[in-house]
Amino acid sequence: MTNWSLARQGWRAEAARTKKGWIRMRTRRATVALSLAVLALVVSPVSAQGRVTVGSLLHEMVDMERLAKAPAPGVECDQWSSYDRGSVAPDQEGWFANGDAGQFIRQEQHDGRTEFVMAEMNGPGAIVRIWSANPDGGGSIRIYIDDVGKPALEADFLQLTSAGMAEFPGPFSGRRSLGANLYFPMPYRERCKVTADKPGFYYHVGYRTYPAGTQVEPFSMSVLPKVKPVMDEVAGILDDPAARFTTIGATRHAKEATIEPGKEEVLADLKGPGAIVRVEVGVDVPKEQLFAALREPVLTIRFDDEDEPCVWAPLGDFFGSTPGLNPYQSLPVGMQQDGLCYANWHMPYGKHARVAVKNDSANAVKLRFAAWTRPAAFRPGETLYFRAKWRNEWLPADPQFLDWSMLDATGPGRFVGVMLGVVNTQQGWWGEGDEKAWVDDDTFPSYIGTGSEDYFGYAWCNPAPFTHAYHNQSICTGPGNFGYTAVARYHILDDIPYQKHIRFTIEKWDAADREYACTTYWYSAPGATDFFKPIPVDQRRVRPLPEPFKVKGALEGEDLQIARCTGGKTEIQGLPMEFSNQNHLWWLNPNEGDILELKVPVEKDGRYSITLGLTKSWDYGIFQLMLNGQDIGQPVDLYTPPAFRPFKLELGEFDLKAGDNLLGLRCTGTNPAANPVNHMAGIDYVLVEPVK
């Protein structure tokens, strides 16, 4: 649970500091927009070209219009991962098992070396995403395509997923908040296998499967020089996703409005057939009203004769971050430094589209609105409506585990992304739970992951914000993972198609009280249904953060000076809210016989009672307590399953001298049930009170 510093960099912020730099930015954006128009002509989508190639899939990485087309029967998008194989079924023990590293299909021998099979697929298909939390532990990765005897790609796993190879530069590859990512399409005709030559790491391999008979031009390294011009164009768009790349040839509709409390304002009433290709909203309110102005007014978009709005979301949450305005830039949605929010989702309609905002807040909200539309045919049975809806729920500490639904909908359609907002009441990690997707007739999820941050493309519960075209952590207020967090993942190349039904969940996994709120984005046919219901304003207001609990008069363990530590190391670790100040002094990995002594000051000589707040957990040891070099009582066993638990221990009354007294722990062993055996300990607080 260590705090990481955020290394902020990027040419965009630097260029914006000078007028000349700003001119370069504007020129580049115009060039990118024009290049996309050319790109659309050069690299046609599969439906027009009739075969799948690296070039056609690169086009799909920035093709927002494709998502509004009904998926062909037989097209699937699934994921192999290193999830704990103890997860068998929801009604069986182990469903929430968390040993999510080092799990493989099998191991094989090739040319005298051992290879661990991460993924194995029958074609026709394409790899669309690779992720790892620790690719440096994977050694070499090999991707076998069609000819399974010789890899089409053999590379250092870390270099491939961290923009360390010239052939796969950023933004296709890159490490963000410790998560290593590769978004690059690799099609195969007959089969594909992905291996690594070292075990013990976390991984995802996302892939798409096409109907039998689909023509595919397989990936090989020799293809890359041929598609480099297309790669450059796509990279330009992914590097600058806030640019109005979707608005070429579109008509702009704009309106400014001040919406009084309790009133609804229609911002656009559009006649069809057509498609909204971009939406922009600026909110002008005092800073202290911003949380309410973005959460309490509701954005609705209605298409044609649908009974319910296809879009229902708090105004700010629709644009992919919460609470407030948190600058980040992703391909479908984003928030800019100047407060302008944008959406590049493609939203077709047959007869009309109505965009409105209902202000449920207590203050007037002034909006600057713009939408761009283009003529577009709406073909029943082929065209899908864009949908985005929001829900939230307060999740108490019990039950410890559950699958929290972010989408439950009928089809046909495509799941294309989600933003998850978290109000975390502890500094410790909230997101150990895995994502799971049940598609159509699945009896086991097509997708099952290895942790919440892994799904969102980062790793190791890293609180550092990051931004990318396909995923982001736009806010994490801290300290640690306490407070407000918003993370998002957008499935553009790796959208999940379904014909009848989809259910997409994320595990709530053994943590303190917290709130989840999600904005889910998907496409589905006219008349399709979903499980979302409108949330009353009193239930969707931004929840204030709790004040940390503190034991009155106690000396916090994390504030005590260390007099001696003969082995292991100490650091401050964030903990759940039931611990004093949500921290403790963590003693990591001492050996038997090692001693940790802390300075406990008192103002004057006298008799004092001492109460000690300790931490128990699954890999904690047994310790003999000491005061000024003398043993106190019997050794204390700090083992308990399955997670952190506070432990209050009254040591008794003692005569203490003015100044520093030494409170010590000597490691004497561990409980036989401890797993792993780490002999760790945690000191939450020391309460020293004069005896009256």
VENKA-V588136 format. One record per residue. N is the residue number from 1. SS is DSSP state (H for helix, E for strand, L for the rest). BURIAL is + if it has 9 or more other ideal C-beta (glycine too) atoms within 8 Angstrom, else -. Layout:
n->{N | N}
ss->{SS | SS}
burial->{BURIAL | BURIAL}
This chain:
n->{1 | 2 | 3 | 4 | 5 | 6 | 7 | 8 | 9 | 10 | 11 | 12 | 13 | 14 | 15 | 16 | 17 | 18 | 19 | 20 | 21 | 22 | 23 | 24 | 25 | 26 | 27 | 28 | 29 | 30 | 31 | 32 | 33 | 34 | 35 | 36 | 37 | 38 | 39 | 40 | 41 | 42 | 43 | 44 | 45 | 46 | 47 | 48 | 49 | 50 | 51 | 52 | 53 | 54 | 55 | 56 | 57 | 58 | 59 | 60 | 61 | 62 | 63 | 64 | 65 | 66 | 67 | 68 | 69 | 70 | 71 | 72 | 73 | 74 | 75 | 76 | 77 | 78 | 79 | 80 | 81 | 82 | 83 | 84 | 85 | 86 | 87 | 88 | 89 | 90 | 91 | 92 | 93 | 94 | 95 | 96 | 97 | 98 | 99 | 100 | 101 | 102 | 103 | 104 | 105 | 106 | 107 | 108 | 109 | 110 | 111 | 112 | 113 | 114 | 115 | 116 | 117 | 118 | 119 | 120 | 121 | 122 | 123 | 124 | 125 | 126 | 127 | 128 | 129 | 130 | 131 | 132 | 133 | 134 | 135 | 136 | 137 | 138 | 139 | 140 | 141 | 142 | 143 | 144 | 145 | 146 | 147 | 148 | 149 | 150 | 151 | 152 | 153 | 154 | 155 | 156 | 157 | 158 | 159 | 160 | 161 | 162 | 163 | 164 | 165 | 166 | 167 | 168 | 169 | 170 | 171 | 172 | 173 | 174 | 175 | 176 | 177 | 178 | 179 | 180 | 181 | 182 | 183 | 184 | 185 | 186 | 187 | 188 | 189 | 190 | 191 | 192 | 193 | 194 | 195 | 196 | 197 | 198 | 199 | 200 | 201 | 202 | 203 | 204 | 205 | 206 | 207 | 208 | 209 | 210 | 211 | 212 | 213 | 214 | 215 | 216 | 217 | 218 | 219 | 220 | 221 | 222 | 223 | 224 | 225 | 226 | 227 | 228 | 229 | 230 | 231 | 232 | 233 | 234 | 235 | 236 | 237 | 238 | 239 | 240 | 241 | 242 | 243 | 244 | 245 | 246 | 247 | 248 | 249 | 250 | 251 | 252 | 253 | 254 | 255 | 256 | 257 | 258 | 259 | 260 | 261 | 262 | 263 | 264 | 265 | 266 | 267 | 268 | 269 | 270 | 271 | 272 | 273 | 274 | 275 | 276 | 277 | 278 | 279 | 280 | 281 | 282 | 283 | 284 | 285 | 286 | 287 | 288 | 289 | 290 | 291 | 292 | 293 | 294 | 295 | 296 | 297 | 298 | 299 | 300 | 301 | 302 | 303 | 304 | 305 | 306 | 307 | 308 | 309 | 310 | 311 | 312 | 313 | 314 | 315 | 316 | 317 | 318 | 319 | 320 | 321 | 322 | 323 | 324 | 325 | 326 | 327 | 328 | 329 | 330 | 331 | 332 | 333 | 334 | 335 | 336 | 337 | 338 | 339 | 340 | 341 | 342 | 343 | 344 | 345 | 346 | 347 | 348 | 349 | 350 | 351 | 352 | 353 | 354 | 355 | 356 | 357 | 358 | 359 | 360 | 361 | 362 | 363 | 364 | 365 | 366 | 367 | 368 | 369 | 370 | 371 | 372 | 373 | 374 | 375 | 376 | 377 | 378 | 379 | 380 | 381 | 382 | 383 | 384 | 385 | 386 | 387 | 388 | 389 | 390 | 391 | 392 | 393 | 394 | 395 | 396 | 397 | 398 | 399 | 400 | 401 | 402 | 403 | 404 | 405 | 406 | 407 | 408 | 409 | 410 | 411 | 412 | 413 | 414 | 415 | 416 | 417 | 418 | 419 | 420 | 421 | 422 | 423 | 424 | 425 | 426 | 427 | 428 | 429 | 430 | 431 | 432 | 433 | 434 | 435 | 436 | 437 | 438 | 439 | 440 | 441 | 442 | 443 | 444 | 445 | 446 | 447 | 448 | 449 | 450 | 451 | 452 | 453 | 454 | 455 | 456 | 457 | 458 | 459 | 460 | 461 | 462 | 463 | 464 | 465 | 466 | 467 | 468 | 469 | 470 | 471 | 472 | 473 | 474 | 475 | 476 | 477 | 478 | 479 | 480 | 481 | 482 | 483 | 484 | 485 | 486 | 487 | 488 | 489 | 490 | 491 | 492 | 493 | 494 | 495 | 496 | 497 | 498 | 499 | 500 | 501 | 502 | 503 | 504 | 505 | 506 | 507 | 508 | 509 | 510 | 511 | 512 | 513 | 514 | 515 | 516 | 517 | 518 | 519 | 520 | 521 | 522 | 523 | 524 | 525 | 526 | 527 | 528 | 529 | 530 | 531 | 532 | 533 | 534 | 535 | 536 | 537 | 538 | 539 | 540 | 541 | 542 | 543 | 544 | 545 | 546 | 547 | 548 | 549 | 550 | 551 | 552 | 553 | 554 | 555 | 556 | 557 | 558 | 559 | 560 | 561 | 562 | 563 | 564 | 565 | 566 | 567 | 568 | 569 | 570 | 571 | 572 | 573 | 574 | 575 | 576 | 577 | 578 | 579 | 580 | 581 | 582 | 583 | 584 | 585 | 586 | 587 | 588 | 589 | 590 | 591 | 592 | 593 | 594 | 595 | 596 | 597 | 598 | 599 | 600 | 601 | 602 | 603 | 604 | 605 | 606 | 607 | 608 | 609 | 610 | 611 | 612 | 613 | 614 | 615 | 616 | 617 | 618 | 619 | 620 | 621 | 622 | 623 | 624 | 625 | 626 | 627 | 628 | 629 | 630 | 631 | 632 | 633 | 634 | 635 | 636 | 637 | 638 | 639 | 640 | 641 | 642 | 643 | 644 | 645 | 646 | 647 | 648 | 649 | 650 | 651 | 652 | 653 | 654 | 655 | 656 | 657 | 658 | 659 | 660 | 661 | 662 | 663 | 664 | 665 | 666 | 667 | 668 | 669 | 670 | 671 | 672 | 673 | 674 | 675 | 676 | 677 | 678 | 679 | 680 | 681 | 682 | 683 | 684 | 685 | 686 | 687 | 688 | 689 | 690 | 691 | 692}
ss->{L | L | L | L | L | L | L | L | L | L | H | H | H | H | H | L | L | L | H | H | H | H | H | H | H | H | H | H | H | H | H | H | H | H | H | H | H | H | H | H | H | H | L | L | L | H | H | H | H | L | E | E | L | H | H | H | H | H | H | H | L | L | L | L | H | H | H | H | E | L | L | L | L | L | L | E | E | E | E | E | E | L | L | L | L | L | L | L | L | L | L | L | L | L | L | L | L | L | L | L | L | L | L | L | L | E | E | E | E | E | L | L | E | E | E | E | E | E | E | E | E | E | L | L | E | E | E | E | E | E | E | E | L | L | H | H | H | L | L | E | E | E | E | E | E | L | L | L | L | L | L | L | E | E | E | E | H | H | H | H | H | L | L | L | L | H | H | H | L | L | L | L | E | E | E | E | L | L | E | E | E | E | L | L | L | E | E | E | L | L | E | E | E | E | E | E | L | L | L | L | L | L | L | E | E | E | E | E | E | L | L | L | L | L | E | E | L | L | L | L | H | H | H | H | H | H | H | H | H | H | H | H | H | H | H | H | H | H | H | L | L | L | L | L | L | L | L | L | L | L | E | E | E | E | E | E | E | E | E | L | L | L | L | E | E | E | E | E | E | E | E | L | L | E | E | E | E | E | E | E | E | E | E | E | L | L | H | H | H | H | H | H | H | H | H | L | L | E | E | E | E | E | E | L | L | L | L | L | L | L | E | E | E | E | H | H | H | H | L | L | L | L | L | L | L | L | L | E | E | L | L | L | E | E | E | L | L | L | L | L | E | E | E | L | L | L | E | E | E | L | L | E | E | E | E | E | E | E | L | L | L | L | L | L | E | E | E | E | E | E | E | E | E | E | L | L | L | L | L | L | L | L | E | L | E | E | E | E | E | E | E | E | E | E | E | L | L | L | L | L | E | E | E | E | E | E | E | E | E | E | L | L | E | E | E | E | E | E | E | E | E | E | E | E | L | L | L | L | L | L | L | L | L | L | E | E | E | E | E | L | L | L | L | L | L | L | E | E | L | L | L | H | H | H | H | L | L | L | L | L | L | L | L | L | L | E | E | L | L | L | E | E | E | E | E | E | L | L | L | L | L | L | E | E | E | E | E | E | E | E | L | L | L | L | L | E | E | E | L | L | E | E | E | E | E | E | E | E | E | L | L | L | L | E | E | E | E | E | E | E | E | E | E | E | L | L | L | L | L | E | L | L | L | L | L | L | H | H | H | H | L | L | L | L | L | L | L | L | L | L | L | L | L | L | E | E | H | H | H | L | L | E | E | E | E | L | L | L | E | E | E | E | E | E | L | L | L | L | L | H | H | H | E | E | E | E | E | E | L | L | L | L | L | L | E | E | E | E | E | E | E | E | L | L | L | E | E | E | E | E | E | E | E | E | E | E | E | L | L | E | E | E | E | E | E | E | E | L | L | E | E | E | E | E | E | E | E | L | E | L | L | L | L | L | E | E | E | E | E | E | E | E | E | E | E | E | L | L | E | E | E | E | E | E | E | E | E | E | E | E | L | L | L | L | L | L | L | L | L | E | E | E | E | E | E | E | E | E | E | E | L | L}
burial->{+ | - | - | + | - | - | - | - | - | - | - | - | - | - | + | + | - | - | - | - | + | + | - | + | + | - | - | + | + | - | + | + | + | + | + | + | + | + | + | + | - | - | + | + | + | + | - | - | + | - | + | + | + | + | + | + | + | + | + | + | + | + | + | + | - | - | + | + | + | + | + | - | - | - | + | + | + | + | + | + | + | + | + | + | - | - | + | - | - | - | - | - | - | + | + | + | - | - | - | + | + | - | + | + | - | - | - | - | - | - | - | - | - | - | + | + | + | + | + | + | + | - | + | + | + | + | + | + | + | + | + | + | + | + | + | - | - | + | + | + | + | + | + | + | + | + | - | - | - | - | - | + | + | - | + | + | + | + | + | + | + | + | + | - | + | - | - | + | + | - | + | + | + | + | + | + | + | + | + | + | + | + | + | - | + | + | + | + | + | - | + | + | + | + | + | + | + | + | - | - | + | + | + | + | + | + | + | + | + | + | + | - | - | + | - | + | + | + | + | - | - | - | + | + | - | - | + | - | - | + | + | - | + | + | + | + | + | + | + | + | + | - | + | - | + | + | + | + | - | + | - | - | + | - | - | - | + | - | + | - | + | - | - | - | + | - | + | + | - | + | - | + | + | + | + | + | + | + | + | + | + | + | + | - | + | - | - | - | + | + | + | + | + | + | + | + | + | + | + | + | + | + | + | + | - | + | - | - | - | + | + | + | + | + | + | + | + | + | + | + | + | + | + | + | + | + | - | + | + | + | + | + | + | + | + | + | - | - | + | + | + | + | + | + | + | + | + | + | + | + | - | + | + | + | + | + | + | + | + | + | + | - | + | - | + | + | + | + | + | + | + | + | + | + | - | - | - | + | - | - | - | - | + | + | + | + | + | + | + | + | + | + | - | - | + | - | - | - | - | - | + | - | + | + | + | + | + | - | + | + | + | + | + | + | + | + | + | + | + | + | + | + | + | + | + | + | + | + | - | + | + | + | + | + | + | + | + | + | + | + | - | + | - | - | - | + | + | + | + | + | + | + | + | + | + | + | + | + | + | - | - | + | + | + | + | + | - | + | + | + | + | + | + | + | + | + | - | + | - | + | + | + | + | + | + | + | + | + | + | + | + | + | + | + | + | + | + | + | - | - | + | + | + | + | + | + | + | + | + | - | + | + | - | + | + | + | + | + | + | + | + | + | + | + | + | - | - | + | - | + | - | + | - | - | + | - | + | - | - | + | + | - | - | - | + | - | - | - | + | - | + | - | - | + | + | + | + | + | - | + | - | + | - | - | + | - | - | + | - | + | - | - | + | + | + | + | + | - | + | + | + | + | + | + | + | + | + | + | - | + | + | - | - | + | + | + | + | + | + | + | - | + | - | - | - | + | - | + | + | + | + | + | + | + | + | + | + | + | + | + | + | + | + | + | + | + | + | - | - | - | - | - | - | - | - | + | - | + | + | - | - | - | - | + | - | + | + | - | + | - | + | - | - | + | - | + | - | - | - | - | + | + | + | + | + | + | + | + | - | + | - | - | - | + | - | - | - | + | + | + | + | + | + | + | + | + | + | + | - | - | - | -}
